[in-house]
Amino acid sequence: MITTKRAYEDLERDGFITTMVGRGSFVAESNMEILKEEQLRIVEQKLQEAVDQGEKAVLLWRKCRRYFLCCIRRMNDGVCN
């Protein structure tokens, strides 16, 4: 069975946190860089997803617009139902 104390000791031993008596435990500076890199990677991934969705939306809009204009032309020619 793992205790909270043991978990903190393991995290400190592995370099994930630093503990200061009377102040608490904090994420180790080296791991802050890893966390920042991970957050940046996630942001870049989400931005790429947004760009991809935007491209799909533009393509969908263009397709709908062409279809709409075609229908209007047909209506003007008396062909559209």
SEDOTI-908371 format. One line per 8 residues: their letters; for each residue x, z, y of C-alpha. Coordinates in steps of 0.1 Angstrom, whole numbers, padded with zeros to 4 digits. Layout:
<atoms>
A	X Z Y; ...;
</atoms>
This chain:
<atoms>
MITTKRAY	0000 0000 0000; 0014 -0010 0034; 0010 0013 0063; 0008 0004 0100; 0042 0022 0105; 0057 0002 0077; 0042 -0031 0091; 0058 -0024 0125;
EDLERDGF	0091 -0015 0109; 0090 -0048 0089; 0081 -0068 0120; 0110 -0052 0140; 0134 -0057 0112; 0125 -0094 0110; 0130 -0098 0147; 0094 -0104 0156;
ITTMVGRG	0089 -0074 0178; 0110 -0048 0197; 0099 -0012 0199; 0106 0010 0229; 0101 0048 0225; 0073 0059 0247; 0064 0024 0258; 0052 0006 0226;
SFVAESNM	0060 -0025 0207; 0064 -0060 0222; 0069 -0095 0210; 0106 -0102 0208; 0119 -0125 0234; 0132 -0151 0209; 0097 -0152 0194; 0082 -0157 0228;
EILKEEQL	0099 -0190 0230; 0086 -0199 0195; 0051 -0189 0207; 0054 -0210 0239; 0066 -0240 0219; 0036 -0236 0195; 0012 -0233 0224; 0027 -0264 0240;
RIVEQKLQ	0024 -0283 0207; -0013 -0273 0205; -0019 -0284 0242; -0002 -0318 0235; -0023 -0323 0204; -0055 -0314 0223; -0046 -0338 0251; -0039 -0366 0226;
EAVDQGEK	-0074 -0359 0211; -0089 -0361 0245; -0072 -0394 0252; -0083 -0408 0219; -0119 -0397 0226; -0117 -0412 0261; -0106 -0445 0246; -0134 -0445 0221;
AVLLWRKC	-0159 -0437 0249; -0146 -0465 0271; -0148 -0489 0241; -0183 -0477 0233; -0193 -0480 0270; -0179 -0516 0272; -0198 -0525 0240; -0230 -0510 0252;
RRYFLCCI	-0226 -0527 0286; -0221 -0561 0270; -0251 -0556 0248; -0272 -0544 0278; -0261 -0575 0299; -0269 -0597 0270; -0304 -0583 0267; -0310 -0588 0304;
RRMNDGVC	-0299 -0624 0301; -0322 -0629 0272; -0351 -0612 0291; -0344 -0636 0321; -0344 -0665 0297; -0376 -0652 0281; -0359 -0649 0247; -0357 -0610 0245;
N	-0386 -0592 0226;
</atoms>
